[in-house]
Amino acid sequence: MKKILASLLLVFGLVFLVACQNDDNNGGNIDTEKPVIMGADPVTITVGTPFDPLAGVTATDNVDGTITLTMANVTGTVNVDEPGTYTLTYTVKDKAGNEAVKTRVITVVPEAPLGNIVDGDFTNLENLDDNQGWYFWADTSAAGGDYKASYEIKDGVVIIDIQGSKETDTQWWGVQLQYNAIVLKQFESYKLRFRIKADAERYMNHQIQGGGIPGGKAYGEENFLKITTEWQVIEKDFYVLGDATNAQLQLAFGNFGEATGVPEEYRKVFTKIYIDYVEIVAGPELENQAPSIKADNIVVKVGQPTPIRQGISVSDDFTQLQVSDLVVTQKEGETPFNPQNPAKGVYTFTITAEDDEGLTTTVTRTITVAEPWNRPTEFEITADGGWVFEVPPTGWFIRQVDLVNDEPWLSYEDKGNGEVSVTIDKIAAGDWQASYRIGDLQLFAGTYTITFEAKADVARKIRVALEGTTLADENAYQDIVISTEWTKITLVYEVTSDQFNKGLDFWFGTLTTKRGDLIGEASDDILTTVHFRNLNVQYEE
């Protein structure tokens, strides 16, 4: 009997000892909580990208703390050289035997095409959606091109059908096939390639822009080319001076103005256009390039401190250049520029960069120090013409665009003593195509009150535009009535941000052109002579 009692006491003692040990490891409680696995989240990698299943994955336990993971904790494999979906299972136990299991999906995707043009053969696309990169756009607004255009995708070919547009439209960008997810790397050589044809011969333009491309364009804006009725392959070699993400490839099929150099018979052709196999491939090996300097002309207010190197950047394909490495020299004979307190004037600087291979680049930039408005305050006419002037006019000028049979829309007479008369000889098809304008306005933030006197031989409305600004339409465009008696006109503009090289226009083309809420009747388009005098501009900050 004594032996049996001793044995029972020994068993109870061992159980008590084990229970006490478990209690000591977990504050007197039995450990039943599983470890926690963190970082084993789904991930997508490109073919060929190295992958470590343990990288970023950790495990912790409420009693044991950090648990070191090894590949023994992982089951499953990932073949980074083969696209597909792979599953890994992570298994972890703590010292108390509690087990945690977590699965992880690893997706291996094919390497993105060069330039990131996906579905360039259009075989996987049912429509052109900006979220997919590809997009179709046409300026269908009455105030713009009023294009009648549509598209379809058939057998992997995009077919753009242009059926009409506004008679006077000259926007080559008025109809576009876009790809809005272009990715480019600095100083990598590329070749854009696509196939194209049309039912009738016509011209197109193409460009790659935005996305952080230095200078804004990959290879310039004007790349006009002729489309024939037979398939042809178009190729364009290019590179960029800096990385770009979500840049836009633009294939443009609008109308063309005279300034583009497109022959007259091809400036407006309504037809079907077929596009296929758009891709970016490796271009020819690049030779060492000279440095690239970005030094835009700037405008600052009189007295505003302005470092000479403000807004300048430089890059090179092989040499690490800094702005401080540039040689900046002011034009000889000019009044020296004072960066701490600039005086009114236009200052010209040459900027030179040299790389380690001895190649140099020199650019010119101007710093214009101006007062608000900064233009004459009289109506004297200093030039007339179309879009481009050999010498920019210093004051007001007559602009006439897209004349029919070379017959002018307007004629004018400078009567002296600050009075000018503008005669409307014909009604231009667009309000903006016949204008009396003053340009290069420097509109620093503030309030501008512009007054003048006007009368007309026959009363009529004219449209006033503070063009190119960020003002709302109701402020940027106004229709004002000119009576047969001299009347003082007052225009007030609240400019909330600095806006440079803008224009104030009096438009004499058709008032039936819609501008915001403005749209007139054909009866408003009256042939008459309008007289102007006593211009005055007041500015308040």
C-alpha positions as CSV (number, residue, x, y, z in Angstrom):
1,M,0.0,0.0,0.0
2,K,2.8,2.4,0.9
3,K,4.5,1.6,-2.6
4,I,1.2,2.5,-4.4
5,L,0.9,5.8,-2.5
6,A,4.5,6.8,-3.3
7,S,4.0,6.1,-7.0
8,L,0.9,8.2,-7.1
9,L,2.7,11.1,-5.3
10,L,5.5,10.8,-7.9
11,V,3.1,11.1,-10.9
12,F,1.2,14.0,-9.4
13,G,4.5,15.8,-8.7
14,L,5.7,15.4,-12.3
15,V,2.4,16.7,-13.7
16,F,2.6,19.7,-11.2
17,L,6.2,20.4,-12.3
18,V,5.2,20.4,-16.1
19,A,2.2,22.7,-15.4
20,C,4.4,25.0,-13.5
21,Q,6.9,25.2,-16.3
22,N,4.1,26.1,-18.9
23,D,2.8,28.7,-16.5
24,D,6.2,30.3,-16.1
25,N,6.7,30.6,-19.9
26,N,3.4,32.5,-20.4
27,G,2.7,34.4,-17.2
28,G,0.9,31.5,-15.6
29,N,-1.3,30.8,-18.7
30,I,-1.1,28.0,-21.2
31,D,0.2,29.3,-24.7
32,T,-2.5,28.5,-27.3
33,E,-1.9,31.5,-29.7
34,K,-0.5,31.0,-33.2
35,P,2.4,33.0,-34.5
36,V,1.7,35.8,-36.9
37,I,3.2,35.8,-40.5
38,M,3.6,39.2,-42.0
39,G,4.8,40.4,-45.5
40,A,3.6,37.3,-47.4
41,D,1.4,39.4,-49.6
42,P,0.6,38.8,-53.3
43,V,3.1,40.3,-55.6
44,T,3.5,40.7,-59.4
45,I,6.9,40.7,-61.0
46,T,8.2,40.9,-64.5
47,V,9.9,37.9,-66.2
48,G,13.5,37.7,-65.3
49,T,13.2,39.7,-62.1
50,P,15.0,38.0,-59.2
51,F,12.7,36.9,-56.4
52,D,13.5,35.9,-52.8
53,P,10.5,34.2,-51.0
54,L,11.9,35.3,-47.6
55,A,12.6,38.9,-48.5
56,G,10.3,41.1,-46.4
57,V,8.5,38.2,-44.8
58,T,8.6,38.0,-41.0
59,A,7.0,35.9,-38.2
60,T,6.4,36.9,-34.6
61,D,4.9,35.0,-31.6
62,N,3.3,36.4,-28.5
63,V,5.6,34.3,-26.3
64,D,8.6,33.4,-28.4
65,G,9.0,36.9,-30.1
66,T,10.6,36.9,-33.5
67,I,10.8,33.6,-35.2
68,T,13.6,33.2,-37.8
69,L,12.4,31.9,-41.1
70,T,14.3,29.7,-43.5
71,M,13.4,28.1,-46.8
72,A,12.3,25.1,-44.7
73,N,9.2,27.2,-43.7
74,V,8.3,27.6,-47.4
75,T,6.7,25.1,-49.8
76,G,6.2,25.7,-53.5
77,T,8.4,27.3,-56.2
78,V,8.4,30.3,-58.5
79,N,9.9,30.2,-62.0
80,V,10.8,33.8,-62.7
81,D,11.6,32.9,-66.3
82,E,8.1,31.7,-67.1
83,P,5.0,33.9,-67.0
84,G,2.3,32.4,-64.8
85,T,0.7,32.3,-61.3
86,Y,2.6,30.5,-58.5
87,T,1.5,29.7,-54.9
88,L,3.8,29.6,-52.0
89,T,2.8,28.3,-48.5
90,Y,4.5,29.6,-45.4
91,T,4.3,27.4,-42.2
92,V,5.6,28.5,-38.8
93,K,5.4,26.8,-35.4
94,D,6.1,28.3,-32.0
95,K,7.8,26.4,-29.1
96,A,4.4,25.4,-27.7
97,G,3.5,23.8,-31.0
98,N,1.0,26.3,-32.3
99,E,1.1,26.4,-36.1
100,A,0.4,29.3,-38.5
101,V,-0.1,28.8,-42.2
102,K,-0.3,31.5,-44.9
103,T,-0.5,31.2,-48.7
104,R,0.9,33.8,-51.1
105,V,0.3,34.3,-54.8
106,I,3.2,35.3,-57.0
107,T,2.3,36.4,-60.5
108,V,5.1,36.5,-63.2
109,V,4.1,38.7,-66.1
110,P,5.8,39.1,-69.5
111,E,8.2,42.0,-69.8
112,A,6.5,45.2,-71.0
113,P,7.1,46.1,-74.6
114,L,9.6,48.8,-75.3
115,G,8.0,52.1,-74.6
116,N,5.1,50.2,-72.8
117,I,2.9,50.2,-75.9
118,V,0.5,47.3,-75.0
119,D,-2.0,46.0,-77.6
120,G,-0.3,47.9,-80.4
121,D,-1.8,45.3,-82.8
122,F,-5.3,46.1,-81.4
123,T,-6.3,42.4,-81.6
124,N,-7.2,42.3,-77.8
125,L,-9.1,45.6,-77.8
126,E,-12.9,46.0,-78.3
127,N,-12.8,49.8,-77.8
128,L,-10.3,52.6,-77.3
129,D,-10.5,53.5,-73.6
130,D,-8.0,55.9,-71.9
131,N,-7.8,53.5,-68.9
132,Q,-6.3,50.9,-71.3
133,G,-3.8,53.4,-72.8
134,W,-5.5,53.6,-76.2
135,Y,-8.0,56.5,-76.7
136,F,-9.9,58.1,-79.6
137,W,-10.6,61.9,-79.5
138,A,-12.2,64.4,-81.9
139,D,-12.9,68.1,-81.4
140,T,-16.7,67.9,-81.8
141,S,-17.4,71.3,-80.2
142,A,-19.1,74.0,-82.3
143,A,-16.5,76.6,-81.0
144,G,-13.7,74.2,-82.1
145,G,-13.4,72.0,-85.1
146,D,-17.0,70.6,-85.1
147,Y,-15.6,67.3,-86.4
148,K,-17.9,64.5,-87.4
149,A,-15.6,61.5,-86.8
150,S,-15.9,57.9,-85.4
151,Y,-13.8,54.8,-85.2
152,E,-14.1,51.0,-85.1
153,I,-11.7,48.1,-84.5
154,K,-12.0,45.4,-87.2
155,D,-9.7,42.4,-87.4
156,G,-7.0,44.1,-85.3
157,V,-7.1,47.4,-87.4
158,V,-8.3,50.7,-86.1
159,I,-10.5,52.4,-88.7
160,I,-11.0,56.2,-88.2
161,D,-13.8,57.6,-90.3
162,I,-13.7,61.4,-90.7
163,Q,-16.9,62.6,-92.3
164,G,-16.8,66.4,-91.9
165,S,-15.6,69.4,-89.9
166,K,-16.2,73.2,-89.6
167,E,-15.4,74.8,-93.0
168,T,-12.8,77.1,-91.5
169,D,-11.1,74.6,-89.2
170,T,-7.3,74.3,-89.5
171,Q,-6.5,72.2,-86.4
172,W,-4.3,69.3,-87.5
173,W,-4.8,68.0,-83.9
174,G,-8.6,68.0,-84.4
175,V,-8.9,64.1,-84.6
176,Q,-6.5,61.9,-82.7
177,L,-5.6,58.3,-82.0
178,Q,-3.7,58.4,-78.7
179,Y,-1.7,56.1,-76.5
180,N,-1.4,57.6,-73.0
181,A,0.9,55.3,-71.2
182,I,4.2,55.7,-73.0
183,V,7.3,55.0,-70.7
184,L,10.7,56.1,-71.9
185,K,14.2,56.1,-70.4
186,Q,16.8,58.8,-70.6
187,F,19.2,58.4,-73.6
188,E,17.8,55.1,-74.7
189,S,17.5,54.8,-78.5
190,Y,14.0,54.2,-79.8
191,K,12.2,53.7,-83.1
192,L,8.5,54.4,-83.4
193,R,6.9,52.2,-86.1
194,F,3.3,51.9,-87.4
195,R,1.4,50.8,-90.5
196,I,-1.1,53.1,-92.1
197,K,-3.2,53.7,-95.2
198,A,-6.4,55.7,-96.2
199,D,-9.2,55.4,-98.7
200,A,-8.1,58.8,-100.1
201,E,-4.7,60.4,-100.0
202,R,-4.3,62.9,-97.2
203,Y,-1.8,64.1,-94.6
204,M,-1.3,63.3,-90.9
205,N,0.9,64.4,-88.0
206,H,2.4,62.5,-85.1
207,Q,4.3,63.3,-81.9
208,I,5.1,62.0,-78.4
209,Q,4.6,64.6,-75.7
210,G,4.2,65.1,-71.9
211,G,5.0,62.6,-69.2
212,G,8.0,64.6,-68.0
213,I,9.9,64.6,-71.3
214,P,12.4,67.4,-71.2
215,G,11.2,70.1,-73.6
216,G,7.8,68.5,-73.6
217,K,8.2,66.7,-77.0
218,A,10.2,63.5,-77.8
219,Y,11.1,64.6,-81.4
220,G,9.3,67.9,-82.0
221,E,5.7,68.8,-82.9
222,E,5.6,69.1,-86.7
223,N,6.0,65.7,-88.3
224,F,3.7,66.0,-91.2
225,L,3.6,63.1,-93.7
226,K,1.4,61.9,-96.5
227,I,-0.8,58.9,-96.2
228,T,-1.4,56.9,-99.4
229,T,-4.1,54.4,-100.4
230,E,-1.6,51.5,-100.0
231,W,-0.2,50.2,-96.7
232,Q,3.1,51.9,-95.7
233,V,5.3,51.5,-92.7
234,I,6.2,54.8,-90.9
235,E,9.3,54.8,-88.8
236,K,10.8,57.6,-86.6
237,D,14.1,57.3,-84.6
238,F,14.3,59.3,-81.4
239,Y,15.5,59.4,-77.8
240,V,14.7,61.6,-74.8
241,L,16.9,63.6,-72.5
242,G,15.2,62.4,-69.4
243,D,12.9,59.6,-68.1
244,A,9.2,59.9,-69.0
245,T,6.1,58.2,-67.6
246,N,2.6,58.2,-69.0
247,A,3.6,60.3,-72.0
248,Q,1.2,60.5,-75.0
249,L,1.7,59.2,-78.5
250,Q,-0.6,61.2,-80.7
251,L,-1.5,60.3,-84.3
252,A,-3.4,63.3,-85.6
253,F,-5.8,63.5,-88.5
254,G,-7.4,67.0,-88.4
255,N,-7.3,69.7,-91.1
256,F,-4.1,71.6,-92.0
257,G,-3.5,75.3,-92.3
258,E,-1.3,77.0,-94.9
259,A,1.5,77.5,-92.3
260,T,2.0,73.7,-92.1
261,G,3.3,73.5,-95.7
262,V,0.7,70.8,-96.6
263,P,-0.4,71.2,-100.2
264,E,-3.8,72.9,-100.5
265,E,-5.5,69.9,-102.0
266,Y,-4.6,67.8,-98.9
267,R,-5.4,70.3,-96.2
268,K,-9.0,69.0,-95.6
269,V,-9.7,65.4,-96.8
270,F,-12.6,63.4,-95.3
271,T,-12.0,59.7,-95.6
272,K,-11.3,56.5,-93.7
273,I,-7.9,55.9,-92.2
274,Y,-6.5,52.5,-91.2
275,I,-3.9,52.1,-88.5
276,D,-2.2,48.8,-87.4
277,Y,0.9,47.5,-85.6
278,V,1.8,50.5,-83.6
279,E,5.0,49.8,-81.7
280,I,8.2,51.2,-80.3
281,V,11.3,49.1,-80.9
282,A,15.1,49.6,-80.3
283,G,16.5,52.3,-82.4
284,P,20.0,52.8,-83.8
285,E,23.0,53.0,-81.5
286,L,23.3,56.5,-80.1
287,E,26.5,58.5,-80.6
288,N,27.8,60.7,-77.8
289,Q,25.4,63.6,-77.5
290,A,26.2,67.2,-76.6
291,P,24.8,68.5,-73.3
292,S,21.1,69.6,-73.3
293,I,20.2,72.9,-71.6
294,K,16.7,74.0,-70.7
295,A,16.6,77.7,-70.2
296,D,13.2,79.1,-71.0
297,N,12.7,82.9,-71.3
298,I,11.2,84.3,-68.2
299,V,9.3,87.4,-67.2
300,V,9.6,89.1,-63.8
301,K,8.2,92.2,-62.2
302,V,10.3,95.3,-61.8
303,G,12.3,95.0,-58.6
304,Q,11.6,91.3,-58.0
305,P,14.9,89.6,-57.0
306,T,15.8,87.1,-59.7
307,P,18.9,84.9,-59.8
308,I,20.4,84.8,-63.3
309,R,20.4,81.0,-63.3
310,Q,16.7,80.8,-62.2
311,G,14.8,78.1,-64.0
312,I,17.8,76.7,-65.8
313,S,18.6,72.9,-66.0
314,V,21.2,70.9,-67.8
315,S,21.7,67.2,-68.6
316,D,24.2,65.0,-70.5
317,D,24.3,61.4,-71.6
318,F,27.7,60.6,-70.0
319,T,28.8,63.6,-67.9
320,Q,27.1,64.6,-64.6
321,L,26.6,68.3,-65.1
322,Q,25.3,70.8,-62.6
323,V,23.8,74.2,-63.2
324,S,26.8,75.7,-61.4
325,D,29.0,74.2,-64.2
326,L,27.3,76.4,-66.8
327,V,29.0,79.5,-68.2
328,V,26.4,82.4,-68.3
329,T,27.3,85.6,-70.0
330,Q,25.2,88.7,-70.6
331,K,25.1,90.2,-74.0
332,E,27.7,92.9,-74.5
333,G,26.5,96.5,-74.5
334,E,23.4,95.9,-72.4
335,T,22.9,97.5,-69.1
336,P,24.1,95.1,-66.5
337,F,21.4,92.9,-64.9
338,N,21.0,93.4,-61.2
339,P,19.6,90.2,-59.7
340,Q,18.7,91.8,-56.4
341,N,16.7,94.7,-57.9
342,P,16.1,94.2,-61.6
343,A,15.3,97.3,-63.6
344,K,12.8,97.4,-66.5
345,G,14.2,96.0,-69.7
346,V,15.0,92.9,-71.7
347,Y,18.3,91.2,-70.8
348,T,19.9,88.6,-73.0
349,F,22.2,85.8,-71.8
350,T,24.2,83.1,-73.5
351,I,24.5,79.9,-71.6
352,T,27.2,77.3,-72.4
353,A,27.7,73.7,-71.2
354,E,30.6,71.4,-72.0
355,D,30.8,67.7,-71.3
356,D,33.8,65.5,-70.5
357,E,34.1,64.6,-74.2
358,G,34.5,68.2,-75.1
359,L,31.1,68.6,-76.8
360,T,29.5,72.0,-76.1
361,T,26.0,73.4,-76.3
362,T,25.1,77.1,-76.2
363,V,21.6,78.5,-75.9
364,T,20.2,82.0,-75.5
365,R,17.6,83.1,-73.0
366,T,16.1,86.4,-72.1
367,I,14.9,87.8,-68.8
368,T,12.2,90.4,-69.4
369,V,11.7,92.7,-66.5
370,A,8.3,94.3,-66.9
371,E,5.7,96.4,-65.3
372,P,2.1,95.2,-65.4
373,W,0.6,95.5,-68.9
374,N,4.0,96.7,-70.2
375,R,2.6,97.7,-73.6
376,P,1.7,101.1,-75.2
377,T,-1.5,102.8,-74.1
378,E,-2.5,104.2,-77.5
379,F,-4.3,102.7,-80.5
380,E,-1.5,103.2,-83.0
381,I,-1.2,100.3,-85.5
382,T,2.3,99.0,-85.9
383,A,1.9,95.9,-88.1
384,D,-0.6,93.7,-89.9
385,G,-0.5,90.1,-91.1
386,G,-1.3,86.5,-90.2
387,W,0.0,84.3,-87.4
388,V,3.7,85.1,-87.7
389,F,5.5,88.4,-87.9
390,E,9.1,88.9,-88.9
391,V,9.4,91.6,-86.3
392,P,6.9,91.4,-83.4
393,P,4.7,94.6,-83.4
394,T,5.2,97.0,-80.5
395,G,1.6,98.1,-80.4
396,W,-1.7,97.2,-82.0
397,F,-1.9,95.3,-85.2
398,I,-4.4,93.8,-87.6
399,R,-4.5,90.0,-87.9
400,Q,-6.3,88.3,-90.7
401,V,-6.3,84.5,-91.1
402,D,-7.6,82.1,-93.8
403,L,-8.5,84.7,-96.3
404,V,-10.8,83.6,-99.1
405,N,-9.4,84.4,-102.6
406,D,-6.9,86.7,-100.8
407,E,-9.6,89.2,-100.1
408,P,-9.1,90.9,-96.8
409,W,-11.6,90.8,-93.9
410,L,-10.5,94.2,-92.6
411,S,-8.9,97.5,-93.6
412,Y,-7.8,100.2,-91.3
413,E,-6.8,103.9,-91.1
414,D,-4.7,105.6,-88.6
415,K,-6.2,109.1,-88.3
416,G,-3.6,110.5,-85.9
417,N,-4.2,112.0,-82.5
418,G,-4.6,108.5,-81.1
419,E,-7.7,107.7,-83.3
420,V,-7.9,104.5,-85.4
421,S,-10.6,103.3,-87.7
422,V,-11.2,99.6,-88.6
423,T,-13.5,98.8,-91.5
424,I,-15.1,95.4,-91.7
425,D,-15.0,94.6,-95.4
426,K,-16.1,90.9,-95.1
427,I,-17.3,88.7,-92.3
428,A,-14.7,86.1,-91.4
429,A,-16.1,82.6,-90.9
430,G,-14.7,82.4,-87.3
431,D,-14.9,85.3,-84.8
432,W,-11.1,85.2,-84.2
433,Q,-10.0,85.2,-87.8
434,A,-10.4,89.0,-88.2
435,S,-8.9,90.8,-85.2
436,Y,-7.4,94.1,-84.0
437,R,-5.0,93.0,-81.4
438,I,-2.2,94.0,-79.0
439,G,0.0,91.2,-77.8
440,D,2.9,90.4,-75.4
441,L,0.9,91.6,-72.5
442,Q,2.6,90.9,-69.1
443,L,-0.3,90.4,-66.8
444,F,1.0,90.1,-63.2
445,A,-1.7,89.2,-60.7
446,G,-4.0,92.1,-59.9
447,T,-6.9,94.1,-61.2
448,Y,-6.7,95.7,-64.7
449,T,-9.2,98.4,-65.6
450,I,-9.1,99.2,-69.3
451,T,-11.0,102.1,-70.7
452,F,-11.4,103.5,-74.2
453,E,-13.8,105.4,-76.4
454,A,-15.5,103.8,-79.4
455,K,-18.2,104.5,-82.0
456,A,-19.4,102.8,-85.3
457,D,-20.8,104.2,-88.5
458,V,-23.6,101.6,-88.0
459,A,-24.1,100.3,-84.5
460,R,-23.1,96.8,-83.9
461,K,-21.5,94.4,-81.4
462,I,-17.9,93.4,-81.3
463,R,-16.3,90.6,-79.4
464,V,-13.5,91.4,-76.9
465,A,-11.1,88.6,-75.8
466,L,-8.4,88.6,-73.3
467,E,-6.9,85.6,-75.1
468,G,-4.8,82.8,-73.7
469,T,-5.5,83.5,-70.1
470,T,-6.9,81.3,-67.4
471,L,-9.9,83.6,-66.8
472,A,-13.3,82.0,-67.0
473,D,-15.1,82.4,-70.3
474,E,-17.5,85.0,-69.0
475,N,-14.6,87.2,-68.2
476,A,-12.2,86.3,-71.0
477,Y,-14.8,86.9,-73.7
478,Q,-17.3,89.7,-73.9
479,D,-19.7,91.0,-76.5
480,I,-20.0,94.8,-76.3
481,V,-22.3,97.1,-78.2
482,I,-20.7,100.0,-80.2
483,S,-23.1,102.8,-80.8
484,T,-23.0,105.6,-83.4
485,E,-21.8,108.1,-80.8
486,W,-18.5,108.2,-79.0
487,T,-19.0,106.1,-75.8
488,K,-16.6,105.2,-73.0
489,I,-16.2,101.5,-72.6
490,T,-14.8,100.0,-69.4
491,L,-13.4,96.5,-69.1
492,V,-12.3,95.1,-65.7
493,Y,-10.2,92.0,-65.4
494,E,-9.3,90.2,-62.2
495,V,-6.1,88.3,-62.9
496,T,-5.4,85.9,-60.0
497,S,-2.0,84.6,-61.2
498,D,0.9,85.9,-63.3
499,Q,0.2,85.3,-67.0
500,F,2.7,86.4,-69.6
501,N,2.7,87.2,-73.3
502,K,-1.1,87.3,-73.6
503,G,-3.2,89.3,-76.0
504,L,-6.2,91.7,-75.9
505,D,-8.3,91.2,-79.1
506,F,-11.2,93.0,-80.7
507,W,-12.7,90.3,-82.9
508,F,-14.7,91.2,-86.0
509,G,-15.4,87.7,-87.4
510,T,-18.8,86.2,-87.2
511,L,-20.5,86.6,-83.8
512,T,-22.3,83.3,-84.4
513,T,-19.2,81.5,-83.2
514,K,-20.0,80.2,-79.7
515,R,-17.8,81.3,-76.8
516,G,-19.0,80.0,-73.5
517,D,-22.5,81.5,-73.2
518,L,-21.9,84.0,-76.0
519,I,-23.4,83.3,-79.4
520,G,-24.9,85.9,-81.7
521,E,-27.3,85.9,-84.7
522,A,-26.3,86.3,-88.3
523,S,-28.0,89.7,-88.2
524,D,-25.3,90.8,-85.8
525,D,-22.6,90.5,-88.5
526,I,-22.8,94.0,-89.8
527,L,-20.4,95.6,-92.3
528,T,-19.3,98.9,-90.9
529,T,-16.4,101.0,-89.7
530,V,-15.5,101.1,-86.0
531,H,-13.5,104.0,-84.5
532,F,-11.3,103.8,-81.4
533,R,-9.5,106.4,-79.3
534,N,-8.3,107.4,-75.7
535,L,-7.1,104.0,-74.5
536,N,-6.1,103.9,-70.8
537,V,-5.0,101.1,-68.5
538,Q,-5.0,101.1,-64.7
539,Y,-3.5,98.4,-62.5
540,E,-4.0,97.6,-58.8
541,E,-2.3,94.7,-56.9
